[in-house]
Amino acid sequence: MNVEEPVPSDQVKSLAVRSIELMANGSRADFDAVVHPDAFNRESATEPPRTRGRGPDAFYATAVWLRSAFSELRFDIEDVVVEGDLAVVYTIMKGRHAGPFVVYDERGSIDQVFAPTGRVLAVNQSHWLRVEDGRVVEHWATRDDLGQAVQLGWVPPTPLSLVRNAWAKRAARRNAQS
């Protein structure tokens, strides 16, 4: 009987933190070292189609998507709790809304686009990560999306923001077709 050795908790913590930090500044090769080939991101349902697969390429696609909307992106790690192969990383995501933030529907079509506001944000998030074979194999999160929307001026919408978002959505759809 082949019994797999548990990953030491300090290694689970390190991998979990590194996987979050990579979203802001990691290269594609960095994701190979940290993300398991079968890794799945449960949060990808509203992200671009490339993020919905498995493994490092899908996780890197999420990073590219976030970076396209938020410059100066970083995740300040506030706390980490490890239990067995599971780590919970409490962060504050910070950045500047410098590009269109594109949200997708379940079919992978563009659903909503929020035109860049230039505003800064700092929102609380908890990321849950499971580690297997020395790499992150699963991710899910709870995020303060309402706080983000208020800080970036998406809520309450103004007539000008509605027009800007409509134009941004039109441009995103044109870019997706080309």
OpenMM code with the backbone's topology and positions (N, CA, C; nanometers):
from openmm import Vec3, app, unit

residues = "MET ASN VAL GLU GLU PRO VAL PRO SER ASP GLN VAL LYS SER LEU ALA VAL ARG SER ILE GLU LEU MET ALA ASN GLY SER ARG ALA ASP PHE ASP ALA VAL VAL HIS PRO ASP ALA PHE ASN ARG GLU SER ALA THR GLU PRO PRO ARG THR ARG GLY ARG GLY PRO ASP ALA PHE TYR ALA THR ALA VAL TRP LEU ARG SER ALA PHE SER GLU LEU ARG PHE ASP ILE GLU ASP VAL VAL VAL GLU GLY ASP LEU ALA VAL VAL TYR THR ILE MET LYS GLY ARG HIS ALA GLY PRO PHE VAL VAL TYR ASP GLU ARG GLY SER ILE ASP GLN VAL PHE ALA PRO THR GLY ARG VAL LEU ALA VAL ASN GLN SER HIS TRP LEU ARG VAL GLU ASP GLY ARG VAL VAL GLU HIS TRP ALA THR ARG ASP ASP LEU GLY GLN ALA VAL GLN LEU GLY TRP VAL PRO PRO THR PRO LEU SER LEU VAL ARG ASN ALA TRP ALA LYS ARG ALA ALA ARG ARG ASN ALA GLN SER".split()
positions = [
    Vec3(0.0846, -0.1182, 0.0000),
    Vec3(0.0000, 0.0000, 0.0000),
    Vec3(0.0885, 0.1236, 0.0000),
    Vec3(0.0621, 0.2149, -0.0936),
    Vec3(0.1398, 0.3369, -0.1073),
    Vec3(0.0673, 0.4499, -0.0355),
    Vec3(0.1213, 0.4931, 0.0791),
    Vec3(0.0614, 0.6009, 0.1566),
    Vec3(0.1412, 0.7279, 0.1305),
    Vec3(0.0704, 0.8312, 0.0871),
    Vec3(0.1357, 0.9575, 0.0563),
    Vec3(0.1723, 1.0306, 0.1840),
    Vec3(0.2944, 1.0842, 0.1883),
    Vec3(0.3411, 1.1619, 0.3028),
    Vec3(0.2669, 1.2955, 0.3065),
    Vec3(0.2198, 1.3374, 0.4229),
    Vec3(0.1560, 1.4689, 0.4303),
    Vec3(0.2596, 1.5793, 0.4066),
    Vec3(0.2144, 1.6888, 0.3452),
    Vec3(0.3020, 1.8030, 0.3218),
    Vec3(0.3154, 1.8785, 0.4536),
    Vec3(0.4392, 1.9090, 0.4959),
    Vec3(0.4571, 1.9840, 0.6218),
    Vec3(0.3824, 2.1173, 0.6188),
    Vec3(0.3273, 2.1586, 0.7328),
    Vec3(0.2436, 2.2786, 0.7376),
    Vec3(0.3195, 2.4042, 0.6959),
    Vec3(0.4490, 2.4133, 0.7253),
    Vec3(0.5232, 2.5321, 0.6821),
    Vec3(0.5352, 2.5367, 0.5294),
    Vec3(0.5421, 2.4201, 0.4643),
    Vec3(0.5462, 2.4160, 0.3185),
    Vec3(0.4094, 2.4511, 0.2594),
    Vec3(0.3019, 2.4034, 0.3223),
    Vec3(0.1663, 2.4380, 0.2779),
    Vec3(0.1482, 2.5896, 0.2864),
    Vec3(0.1895, 2.6471, 0.3982),
    Vec3(0.1774, 2.7923, 0.4169),
    Vec3(0.2568, 2.8675, 0.3100),
    Vec3(0.3796, 2.8273, 0.2896),
    Vec3(0.4661, 2.8935, 0.1922),
    Vec3(0.4084, 2.8864, 0.0507),
    Vec3(0.3592, 2.7692, 0.0109),
    Vec3(0.3003, 2.7525, -0.1221),
    Vec3(0.1737, 2.8368, -0.1380),
    Vec3(0.0913, 2.8391, -0.0355),
    Vec3(-0.0327, 2.9161, -0.0417),
    Vec3(-0.0032, 3.0654, -0.0570),
    Vec3(0.0870, 3.1164, 0.0238),
    Vec3(0.1224, 3.2583, 0.0166),
    Vec3(0.1841, 3.2901, -0.1191),
    Vec3(0.2751, 3.2061, -0.1637),
    Vec3(0.3412, 3.2309, -0.2928),
    Vec3(0.2395, 3.2301, -0.4071),
    Vec3(0.1431, 3.1407, -0.4023),
    Vec3(0.0441, 3.1350, -0.5106),
    Vec3(-0.0390, 3.2632, -0.5175),
    Vec3(-0.0656, 3.3254, -0.4039),
    Vec3(-0.1392, 3.4517, -0.4023),
    Vec3(-0.0502, 3.5643, -0.4551),
    Vec3(0.0735, 3.5681, -0.4105),
    Vec3(0.1665, 3.6721, -0.4558),
    Vec3(0.1912, 3.6655, -0.6064),
    Vec3(0.1915, 3.5440, -0.6618),
    Vec3(0.2143, 3.5282, -0.8052),
    Vec3(0.1077, 3.5971, -0.8891),
    Vec3(-0.0128, 3.6097, -0.8364),
    Vec3(-0.1189, 3.6758, -0.9114),
    Vec3(-0.0798, 3.8190, -0.9470),
    Vec3(-0.0021, 3.8821, -0.8618),
    Vec3(0.0383, 4.0205, -0.8857),
    Vec3(0.1654, 4.0313, -0.9679),
    Vec3(0.2574, 3.9348, -0.9528),
    Vec3(0.3884, 3.9571, -1.0136),
    Vec3(0.4581, 3.8330, -1.0677),
    Vec3(0.3904, 3.7215, -1.0746),
    Vec3(0.4564, 3.5986, -1.1179),
    Vec3(0.4605, 3.5817, -1.2685),
    Vec3(0.5676, 3.5184, -1.3155),
    Vec3(0.5783, 3.4840, -1.4574),
    Vec3(0.5061, 3.3520, -1.4818),
    Vec3(0.4881, 3.3192, -1.6079),
    Vec3(0.4237, 3.1915, -1.6412),
    Vec3(0.5031, 3.0755, -1.5826),
    Vec3(0.6356, 3.0815, -1.5880),
    Vec3(0.7204, 2.9750, -1.5335),
    Vec3(0.7050, 2.9628, -1.3819),
    Vec3(0.6845, 3.0742, -1.3137),
    Vec3(0.6630, 3.0699, -1.1681),
    Vec3(0.5409, 2.9864, -1.1330),
    Vec3(0.4368, 2.9963, -1.2145),
    Vec3(0.3144, 2.9213, -1.1883),
    Vec3(0.3384, 2.7707, -1.2011),
    Vec3(0.4254, 2.7294, -1.2928),
    Vec3(0.4581, 2.5870, -1.3071),
    Vec3(0.5159, 2.5291, -1.1788),
    Vec3(0.5948, 2.6082, -1.1084),
    Vec3(0.6601, 2.5602, -0.9869),
    Vec3(0.5652, 2.5500, -0.8683),
    Vec3(0.4556, 2.6240, -0.8697),
    Vec3(0.3684, 2.6341, -0.7526),
    Vec3(0.2323, 2.5685, -0.7729),
    Vec3(0.1846, 2.5644, -0.8970),
    Vec3(0.0486, 2.5173, -0.9247),
    Vec3(0.0529, 2.3774, -0.9855),
    Vec3(-0.0216, 2.2872, -0.9288),
    Vec3(-0.0324, 2.1470, -0.9721),
    Vec3(-0.0932, 2.1396, -1.1127),
    Vec3(-0.0503, 2.0451, -1.1949),
    Vec3(-0.1067, 2.0321, -1.3300),
    Vec3(-0.2586, 2.0104, -1.3320),
    Vec3(-0.3161, 1.9545, -1.2251),
    Vec3(-0.4601, 1.9322, -1.2184),
    Vec3(-0.5332, 2.0378, -1.1363),
    Vec3(-0.4648, 2.1459, -1.1000),
    Vec3(-0.5241, 2.2478, -1.0128),
    Vec3(-0.6478, 2.3097, -1.0762),
    Vec3(-0.7449, 2.3386, -0.9895),
    Vec3(-0.8701, 2.3997, -1.0340),
    Vec3(-0.9010, 2.5213, -0.9492),
    Vec3(-0.9409, 2.6297, -1.0147),
    Vec3(-0.9809, 2.7529, -0.9480),
    Vec3(-1.1330, 2.7610, -0.9497),
    Vec3(-1.1953, 2.7423, -0.8346),
    Vec3(-1.3421, 2.7462, -0.8262),
    Vec3(-1.4000, 2.8839, -0.8581),
    Vec3(-1.3171, 2.9868, -0.8564),
    Vec3(-1.3640, 3.1236, -0.8791),
    Vec3(-1.3669, 3.1618, -1.0265),
    Vec3(-1.3310, 3.0718, -1.1150),
    Vec3(-1.3152, 3.1067, -1.2564),
    Vec3(-1.4459, 3.1218, -1.3339),
    Vec3(-1.5592, 3.0987, -1.2724),
    Vec3(-1.6881, 3.1025, -1.3437),
    Vec3(-1.7205, 3.2383, -1.4048),
    Vec3(-1.6673, 3.3474, -1.3493),
    Vec3(-1.6939, 3.4809, -1.4053),
    Vec3(-1.5695, 3.5407, -1.4702),
    Vec3(-1.4706, 3.4567, -1.4898),
    Vec3(-1.3445, 3.4998, -1.5494),
    Vec3(-1.3394, 3.4583, -1.6969),
    Vec3(-1.2375, 3.5041, -1.7699),
    Vec3(-1.2257, 3.4672, -1.9118),
    Vec3(-1.2193, 3.3156, -1.9317),
    Vec3(-1.2615, 3.2674, -2.0472),
    Vec3(-1.2613, 3.1235, -2.0737),
    Vec3(-1.1264, 3.0546, -2.0478),
    Vec3(-1.0135, 3.1199, -2.0783),
    Vec3(-0.8816, 3.0564, -2.0571),
    Vec3(-0.8549, 3.0223, -1.9107),
    Vec3(-0.9242, 3.0881, -1.8181),
    Vec3(-0.9024, 3.0635, -1.6754),
    Vec3(-0.9772, 2.9406, -1.6261),
    Vec3(-1.0653, 2.8863, -1.7076),
    Vec3(-1.1575, 2.7818, -1.6619),
    Vec3(-1.1023, 2.6409, -1.6764),
    Vec3(-0.9822, 2.6289, -1.7238),
    Vec3(-0.9210, 2.4973, -1.7365),
    Vec3(-0.8557, 2.4545, -1.6069),
    Vec3(-0.7591, 2.3690, -1.6197),
    Vec3(-0.6858, 2.3195, -1.5036),
    Vec3(-0.5377, 2.3489, -1.5202),
    Vec3(-0.4695, 2.3600, -1.4071),
    Vec3(-0.3255, 2.3713, -1.4080),
    Vec3(-0.2719, 2.5132, -1.4123),
    Vec3(-0.1387, 2.5218, -1.4237),
    Vec3(-0.0702, 2.6519, -1.4183),
    Vec3(-0.1164, 2.7506, -1.5248),
    Vec3(-0.1462, 2.7018, -1.6453),
    Vec3(-0.1868, 2.7934, -1.7511),
    Vec3(-0.3168, 2.8650, -1.7156),
    Vec3(-0.4126, 2.7937, -1.6580),
    Vec3(-0.5398, 2.8547, -1.6181),
    Vec3(-0.5190, 2.9558, -1.5047),
    Vec3(-0.4333, 2.9220, -1.4089),
    Vec3(-0.4075, 3.0133, -1.2979),
    Vec3(-0.3350, 3.1382, -1.3481),
    Vec3(-0.2406, 3.1186, -1.4396),
    Vec3(-0.1701, 3.2326, -1.4975),
    Vec3(-0.2674, 3.3208, -1.5765),
    Vec3(-0.3626, 3.2614, -1.6450),
    Vec3(-0.4627, 3.3387, -1.7189),
    Vec3(-0.5434, 3.4275, -1.6237),
    Vec3(-0.5708, 3.3780, -1.5038),
    Vec3(-0.6383, 3.4615, -1.4036),
    Vec3(-0.5513, 3.5804, -1.3665),
    Vec3(-0.4226, 3.5563, -1.3480),
    Vec3(-0.3302, 3.6649, -1.3135),
    Vec3(-0.3270, 3.7705, -1.4240),
    Vec3(-0.3195, 3.7265, -1.5473),
    Vec3(-0.3158, 3.8197, -1.6603),
    Vec3(-0.4444, 3.9020, -1.6644),
    Vec3(-0.5575, 3.8369, -1.6415),
    Vec3(-0.6870, 3.9048, -1.6399),
    Vec3(-0.6907, 4.0124, -1.5304),
    Vec3(-0.6464, 3.9775, -1.4090),
    Vec3(-0.6453, 4.0752, -1.3002),
    Vec3(-0.5506, 4.1910, -1.3305),
    Vec3(-0.4326, 4.1580, -1.3794),
    Vec3(-0.3325, 4.2623, -1.4094),
    Vec3(-0.3780, 4.3548, -1.5212),
    Vec3(-0.4618, 4.3052, -1.6121),
    Vec3(-0.5097, 4.3910, -1.7206),
    Vec3(-0.6060, 4.4978, -1.6684),
    Vec3(-0.6687, 4.4724, -1.5562),
    Vec3(-0.7632, 4.5683, -1.4979),
    Vec3(-0.7003, 4.6532, -1.3879),
    Vec3(-0.6039, 4.5963, -1.3150),
    Vec3(-0.5509, 4.6647, -1.1970),
    Vec3(-0.3995, 4.6802, -1.2058),
    Vec3(-0.3542, 4.8053, -1.2159),
    Vec3(-0.2114, 4.8314, -1.2078),
    Vec3(-0.1732, 4.8392, -1.0601),
    Vec3(-0.0445, 4.8352, -1.0335),
    Vec3(0.0048, 4.8436, -0.8951),
    Vec3(-0.0571, 4.7340, -0.8079),
    Vec3(-0.0952, 4.6228, -0.8699),
    Vec3(-0.1633, 4.5145, -0.7988),
    Vec3(-0.0702, 4.4497, -0.6969),
    Vec3(-0.1248, 4.4280, -0.5776),
    Vec3(-0.0507, 4.3536, -0.4751),
    Vec3(-0.1502, 4.2950, -0.3756),
    Vec3(-0.1041, 4.1948, -0.3068),
    Vec3(-0.1838, 4.1300, -0.2038),
    Vec3(-0.1056, 4.1378, -0.0735),
    Vec3(-0.1531, 4.2175, 0.0198),
    Vec3(-0.0897, 4.2250, 0.1513),
    Vec3(-0.1426, 4.1082, 0.2343),
    Vec3(-0.0526, 4.0216, 0.2751),
    Vec3(-0.0902, 3.9033, 0.3531),
    Vec3(-0.1068, 3.9447, 0.4991),
    Vec3(-0.2259, 3.9273, 0.5508),
    Vec3(-0.2559, 3.9644, 0.6893),
    Vec3(-0.2438, 3.8460, 0.7847),
    Vec3(-0.2846, 3.7270, 0.7383),
    Vec3(-0.2813, 3.6095, 0.8250),
    Vec3(-0.2908, 3.4836, 0.7397),
    Vec3(-0.2366, 3.3748, 0.7917),
    Vec3(-0.2436, 3.2450, 0.7248),
    Vec3(-0.2711, 3.1394, 0.8307),
    Vec3(-0.3680, 3.0530, 0.8016),
    Vec3(-0.4000, 2.9407, 0.8902),
    Vec3(-0.3883, 2.8134, 0.8082),
    Vec3(-0.3196, 2.7150, 0.8638),
    Vec3(-0.2999, 2.5875, 0.7942),
    Vec3(-0.3594, 2.4756, 0.8779),
    Vec3(-0.4335, 2.3884, 0.8125),
    Vec3(-0.4889, 2.2677, 0.8748),
    Vec3(-0.4684, 2.1552, 0.7749),
    Vec3(-0.3740, 2.0691, 0.8018),
    Vec3(-0.3449, 1.9595, 0.7104),
    Vec3(-0.2971, 2.0113, 0.5767),
    Vec3(-0.3692, 1.9745, 0.4690),
    Vec3(-0.3308, 2.0168, 0.3341),
    Vec3(-0.4039, 2.1431, 0.2883),
    Vec3(-0.4735, 2.2093, 0.3803),
    Vec3(-0.5538, 2.3273, 0.3484),
    Vec3(-0.4969, 2.4507, 0.4167),
    Vec3(-0.4831, 2.5590, 0.3395),
    Vec3(-0.4392, 2.6870, 0.3950),
    Vec3(-0.5443, 2.7927, 0.3632),
    Vec3(-0.5666, 2.8818, 0.4580),
    Vec3(-0.6525, 2.9972, 0.4368),
    Vec3(-0.5629, 3.1200, 0.4502),
    Vec3(-0.5616, 3.2011, 0.3448),
    Vec3(-0.4781, 3.3204, 0.3408),
    Vec3(-0.5700, 3.4416, 0.3402),
    Vec3(-0.5606, 3.5210, 0.4471),
    Vec3(-0.6400, 3.6432, 0.4571),
    Vec3(-0.5555, 3.7575, 0.4028),
    Vec3(-0.6052, 3.8260, 0.3005),
    Vec3(-0.5284, 3.9299, 0.2329),
    Vec3(-0.6083, 4.0582, 0.2195),
    Vec3(-0.5351, 4.1627, 0.1857),
    Vec3(-0.5965, 4.2856, 0.1380),
    Vec3(-0.5416, 4.3060, -0.0027),
    Vec3(-0.6314, 4.2958, -0.1022),
    Vec3(-0.5907, 4.3189, -0.2402),
    Vec3(-0.5921, 4.4690, -0.2641),
    Vec3(-0.4785, 4.5190, -0.3175),
    Vec3(-0.4663, 4.6620, -0.3438),
    Vec3(-0.4248, 4.6829, -0.4884),
    Vec3(-0.4677, 4.7939, -0.5431),
    Vec3(-0.4291, 4.8276, -0.6787),
    Vec3(-0.5026, 4.9512, -0.7257),
    Vec3(-0.4788, 4.9846, -0.8516),
    Vec3(-0.5444, 5.0980, -0.9167),
    Vec3(-0.6214, 5.0449, -1.0366),
    Vec3(-0.7460, 5.0860, -1.0496),
    Vec3(-0.8310, 5.0406, -1.1602),
    Vec3(-0.7901, 5.1162, -1.2871),
    Vec3(-0.6972, 5.0570, -1.3616),
    Vec3(-0.6358, 5.1245, -1.4757),
    Vec3(-0.6814, 5.0708, -1.6115),
    Vec3(-0.7471, 4.9566, -1.6139),
    Vec3(-0.7945, 4.8989, -1.7391),
    Vec3(-0.9357, 4.8481, -1.7213),
    Vec3(-1.0037, 4.8139, -1.8302),
    Vec3(-1.1403, 4.7621, -1.8179),
    Vec3(-1.1429, 4.6335, -1.7340),
    Vec3(-1.2392, 4.6257, -1.6444),
    Vec3(-1.2595, 4.5033, -1.5667),
    Vec3(-1.3745, 4.4287, -1.6330),
    Vec3(-1.3421, 4.3165, -1.6960),
    Vec3(-1.4381, 4.2423, -1.7770),
    Vec3(-1.4856, 4.1194, -1.6992),
    Vec3(-1.6169, 4.1058, -1.6880),
    Vec3(-1.6793, 3.9928, -1.6191),
    Vec3(-1.7514, 3.9081, -1.7245),
    Vec3(-1.7397, 3.7768, -1.7120),
    Vec3(-1.7931, 3.6843, -1.8111),
    Vec3(-1.9103, 3.6049, -1.7547),
    Vec3(-1.9975, 3.5575, -1.8443),
    Vec3(-2.1081, 3.4729, -1.8019),
    Vec3(-2.0654, 3.3258, -1.8068),
    Vec3(-2.1594, 3.2368, -1.7739),
    Vec3(-2.1272, 3.0934, -1.7644),
    Vec3(-2.0854, 3.0331, -1.8985),
    Vec3(-2.1236, 3.0959, -2.0090),
    Vec3(-2.0855, 3.0461, -2.1422),
    Vec3(-1.9492, 3.0996, -2.1859),
    Vec3(-1.8921, 3.1912, -2.1074),
    Vec3(-1.7640, 3.2509, -2.1434),
    Vec3(-1.7785, 3.3749, -2.2292),
    Vec3(-1.9007, 3.4272, -2.2408),
    Vec3(-1.9241, 3.5508, -2.3153),
    Vec3(-1.9102, 3.6701, -2.2212),
    Vec3(-1.8744, 3.7828, -2.2763),
    Vec3(-1.8619, 3.9039, -2.1961),
    Vec3(-1.9992, 3.9410, -2.1413),
    Vec3(-2.0056, 3.9570, -2.0106),
    Vec3(-2.1312, 3.9904, -1.9437),
    Vec3(-2.1348, 4.1382, -1.9072),
    Vec3(-2.0338, 4.1843, -1.8326),
    Vec3(-2.0282, 4.3233, -1.7889),
    Vec3(-1.8856, 4.3731, -1.8040),
    Vec3(-1.8719, 4.5027, -1.8285),
    Vec3(-1.7403, 4.5649, -1.8343),
    Vec3(-1.7476, 4.6940, -1.7544),
    Vec3(-1.6507, 4.7119, -1.6666),
    Vec3(-1.6406, 4.8347, -1.5880),
    Vec3(-1.5219, 4.9136, -1.6405),
    Vec3(-1.5512, 5.0287, -1.7007),
    Vec3(-1.4468, 5.1137, -1.7581),
    Vec3(-1.3512, 5.1586, -1.6479),
    Vec3(-1.2239, 5.1768, -1.6814),
    Vec3(-1.1259, 5.2179, -1.5801),
    Vec3(-1.1632, 5.3517, -1.5159),
    Vec3(-1.1471, 5.3579, -1.3857),
    Vec3(-1.1790, 5.4795, -1.3115),
    Vec3(-1.0539, 5.5513, -1.2622),
    Vec3(-0.9407, 5.4827, -1.2592),
    Vec3(-0.8191, 5.5415, -1.2046),
    Vec3(-0.8155, 5.5414, -1.0530),
    Vec3(-0.9222, 5.4932, -0.9916),
    Vec3(-0.9296, 5.4916, -0.8445),
    Vec3(-0.8490, 5.3756, -0.7864),
    Vec3(-0.8063, 5.3932, -0.6617),
    Vec3(-0.7367, 5.2864, -0.5915),
    Vec3(-0.8365, 5.2064, -0.5099),
    Vec3(-0.8004, 5.0812, -0.4821),
    Vec3(-0.8852, 4.9969, -0.4003),
    Vec3(-0.8001, 4.9209, -0.2997),
    Vec3(-0.8639, 4.8820, -0.1925),
    Vec3(-0.8046, 4.7969, -0.0899),
    Vec3(-0.9197, 4.7143, -0.0336),
    Vec3(-0.9286, 4.5864, -0.0764),
    Vec3(-1.0418, 4.5036, -0.0356),
    Vec3(-0.9962, 4.3757, 0.0332),
    Vec3(-1.0720, 4.3365, 0.1324),
    Vec3(-1.0433, 4.2145, 0.2074),
    Vec3(-1.0818, 4.0921, 0.1256),
    Vec3(-0.9986, 3.9898, 0.1343),
    Vec3(-1.0254, 3.8632, 0.0671),
    Vec3(-0.9703, 3.7502, 0.1529),
    Vec3(-1.0362, 3.6349, 0.1485),
    Vec3(-0.9787, 3.5130, 0.2052),
    Vec3(-0.9697, 3.4124, 0.0929),
    Vec3(-0.8507, 3.3575, 0.0790),
    Vec3(-0.8252, 3.2573, -0.0247),
    Vec3(-0.8014, 3.1230, 0.0430),
    Vec3(-0.8723, 3.0236, -0.0042),
    Vec3(-0.8627, 2.8883, 0.0472),
    Vec3(-0.7879, 2.8058, -0.0569),
    Vec3(-0.6799, 2.7416, -0.0140),
    Vec3(-0.5959, 2.6674, -0.1071),
    Vec3(-0.5643, 2.5292, -0.0517),
    Vec3(-0.5831, 2.4286, -0.1353),
    Vec3(-0.5490, 2.2915, -0.0989),
    Vec3(-0.4195, 2.2550, -0.1711),
    Vec3(-0.3303, 2.1868, -0.0990),
    Vec3(-0.2001, 2.1476, -0.1529),
    Vec3(-0.1945, 1.9961, -0.1680),
    Vec3(-0.1416, 1.9531, -0.2818),
    Vec3(-0.1233, 1.8106, -0.3091),
    Vec3(0.0074, 1.7941, -0.3865),
    Vec3(0.0856, 1.6946, -0.3521),
    Vec3(0.2125, 1.6680, -0.4198),
    Vec3(0.3030, 1.7906, -0.4236),
    Vec3(0.2987, 1.8718, -0.3182),
    Vec3(0.3879, 1.9868, -0.3083),
    Vec3(0.3497, 2.1064, -0.3924),
    Vec3(0.2245, 2.1089, -0.4434),
    Vec3(0.1778, 2.2238, -0.5225),
    Vec3(0.0303, 2.2499, -0.4942),
    Vec3(-0.0130, 2.3713, -0.5230),
    Vec3(-0.1533, 2.4095, -0.5031),
    Vec3(-0.2380, 2.3357, -0.6053),
    Vec3(-0.3420, 2.2664, -0.5569),
    Vec3(-0.4278, 2.1877, -0.6454),
    Vec3(-0.5716, 2.2405, -0.6519),
    Vec3(-0.6064, 2.3303, -0.5591),
    Vec3(-0.7432, 2.3823, -0.5579),
    Vec3(-0.7445, 2.5201, -0.4925),
    Vec3(-0.8288, 2.6091, -0.5450),
    Vec3(-0.8424, 2.7442, -0.4900),
    Vec3(-0.9894, 2.7863, -0.4918),
    Vec3(-1.0305, 2.8517, -0.3861),
    Vec3(-1.1583, 2.9219, -0.3830),
    Vec3(-1.1428, 3.0395, -0.2889),
    Vec3(-1.2357, 3.1337, -0.2934),
    Vec3(-1.2169, 3.2576, -0.2186),
    Vec3(-1.3491, 3.3178, -0.1747),
    Vec3(-1.3397, 3.4031, -0.0747),
    Vec3(-1.4475, 3.4945, -0.0401),
    Vec3(-1.3874, 3.6334, -0.0523),
    Vec3(-1.4619, 3.7226, -0.1192),
    Vec3(-1.4090, 3.8555, -0.1472),
    Vec3(-1.5142, 3.9601, -0.1133),
    Vec3(-1.4676, 4.0786, -0.0841),
    Vec3(-1.5578, 4.1913, -0.0593),
    Vec3(-1.5840, 4.2626, -0.1916),
    Vec3(-1.6639, 4.1999, -0.2778),
    Vec3(-1.6926, 4.2574, -0.4088),
    Vec3(-1.7732, 4.3873, -0.3981),
    Vec3(-1.8637, 4.3972, -0.3006),
    Vec3(-1.9394, 4.5205, -0.2833),
    Vec3(-1.8458, 4.6339, -0.2418),
    Vec3(-1.7566, 4.6055, -0.1479),
    Vec3(-1.6590, 4.7066, -0.1072),
    Vec3(-1.5742, 4.7529, -0.2248),
    Vec3(-1.5346, 4.6592, -0.3094),
    Vec3(-1.4584, 4.6925, -0.4296),
    Vec3(-1.5407, 4.7830, -0.5206),
    Vec3(-1.6664, 4.7458, -0.5431),
    Vec3(-1.7532, 4.8224, -0.6319),
    Vec3(-1.7744, 4.9647, -0.5808),
    Vec3(-1.7908, 4.9813, -0.4506),
    Vec3(-1.8102, 5.1140, -0.3929),
    Vec3(-1.6813, 5.1953, -0.4048),
    Vec3(-1.5671, 5.1338, -0.3693),
    Vec3(-1.4401, 5.2059, -0.3751),
    Vec3(-1.4062, 5.2519, -0.5170),
    Vec3(-1.4432, 5.1726, -0.6163),
    Vec3(-1.4098, 5.2060, -0.7544),
    Vec3(-1.5166, 5.2912, -0.8226),
    Vec3(-1.6243, 5.3234, -0.7504),
    Vec3(-1.7272, 5.4104, -0.8058),
    Vec3(-1.8251, 5.3399, -0.8974),
    Vec3(-1.8281, 5.2062, -0.8909),
    Vec3(-1.9226, 5.1304, -0.9728),
    Vec3(-2.0619, 5.1345, -0.9114),
    Vec3(-2.0672, 5.1509, -0.7798),
    Vec3(-2.1929, 5.1520, -0.7053),
    Vec3(-2.1909, 5.2740, -0.6144),
    Vec3(-2.2927, 5.3570, -0.6135),
    Vec3(-2.4045, 5.3550, -0.7063),
    Vec3(-2.3591, 5.4059, -0.8433),
    Vec3(-2.4173, 5.3521, -0.9486),
    Vec3(-2.3760, 5.3962, -1.0816),
    Vec3(-2.4262, 5.5376, -1.1108),
    Vec3(-2.3458, 5.6112, -1.1823),
    Vec3(-2.3869, 5.7437, -1.2269),
    Vec3(-2.4218, 5.7346, -1.3752),
    Vec3(-2.4951, 5.8289, -1.4281),
    Vec3(-2.5227, 5.8246, -1.5717),
    Vec3(-2.3942, 5.8204, -1.6551),
    Vec3(-2.2931, 5.8970, -1.6156),
    Vec3(-2.1668, 5.8968, -1.6896),
    Vec3(-2.0985, 5.7600, -1.6822),
    Vec3(-2.0992, 5.6979, -1.5643),
    Vec3(-2.0340, 5.5660, -1.5532),
    Vec3(-2.1078, 5.4615, -1.6355),
    Vec3(-2.2386, 5.4705, -1.6432),
    Vec3(-2.3145, 5.3757, -1.7243),
    Vec3(-2.2784, 5.3882, -1.8724),
    Vec3(-2.2627, 5.5107, -1.9192),
    Vec3(-2.2233, 5.5325, -2.0587),
    Vec3(-2.0817, 5.4812, -2.0813),
    Vec3(-1.9898, 5.5147, -1.9911),
    Vec3(-1.8505, 5.4683, -2.0045),
    Vec3(-1.8429, 5.3161, -2.0033),
    Vec3(-1.9208, 5.2520, -1.9169),
    Vec3(-1.9202, 5.1055, -1.9106),
    Vec3(-1.9781, 5.0446, -2.0385),
    Vec3(-2.0816, 5.1073, -2.0934),
    Vec3(-2.1392, 5.0572, -2.2192),
    Vec3(-2.0371, 5.0662, -2.3324),
    Vec3(-1.9648, 5.1766, -2.3403),
    Vec3(-1.8606, 5.1906, -2.4422),
    Vec3(-1.7487, 5.0898, -2.4194),
    Vec3(-1.7103, 5.0700, -2.2953),
    Vec3(-1.6039, 4.9739, -2.2637),
    Vec3(-1.6470, 4.8316, -2.2996),
    Vec3(-1.7730, 4.7994, -2.2763),
    Vec3(-1.8249, 4.6671, -2.3111),
    Vec3(-1.8231, 4.6479, -2.4627),
    Vec3(-1.8637, 4.7495, -2.5334),
    Vec3(-1.8621, 4.7424, -2.6802),
    Vec3(-1.7193, 4.7197, -2.7316),
    Vec3(-1.6242, 4.7925, -2.6764),
    Vec3(-1.4837, 4.7769, -2.7169),
    Vec3(-1.4308, 4.6382, -2.6814),
    Vec3(-1.4651, 4.5889, -2.5639),
    Vec3(-1.4189, 4.4549, -2.5218),
    Vec3(-1.4744, 4.3471, -2.6146),
    Vec3(-1.5992, 4.3598, -2.6532),
    Vec3(-1.6593, 4.2622, -2.7456),
    Vec3(-1.5926, 4.2672, -2.8829),
    Vec3(-1.5621, 4.3885, -2.9300),
    Vec3(-1.4900, 4.4012, -3.0581),
    Vec3(-1.3524, 4.3353, -3.0496),
    Vec3(-1.2810, 4.3600, -2.9384),
    Vec3(-1.1473, 4.3016, -2.9198),
    Vec3(-1.1533, 4.1501, -2.9094),
    Vec3(-1.2579, 4.0976, -2.8489),
    Vec3(-1.2725, 3.9524, -2.8337),
    Vec3(-1.2966, 3.8848, -2.9682),
    Vec3(-1.3583, 3.9564, -3.0615),
    Vec3(-1.3872, 3.9006, -3.1925),
    Vec3(-1.2675, 3.9051, -3.2862),
    Vec3(-1.1722, 3.9930, -3.2582),
    Vec3(-1.0569, 4.0044, -3.3483),
    Vec3(-0.9425, 3.9145, -3.3104),
] * unit.nanometer
topology = app.Topology()
chain = topology.addChain("A")
for resn in residues:
    res = topology.addResidue(resn, chain)
    for name in ("N", "CA", "C"):
        topology.addAtom(name, app.Element.getBySymbol(name[0]), res)
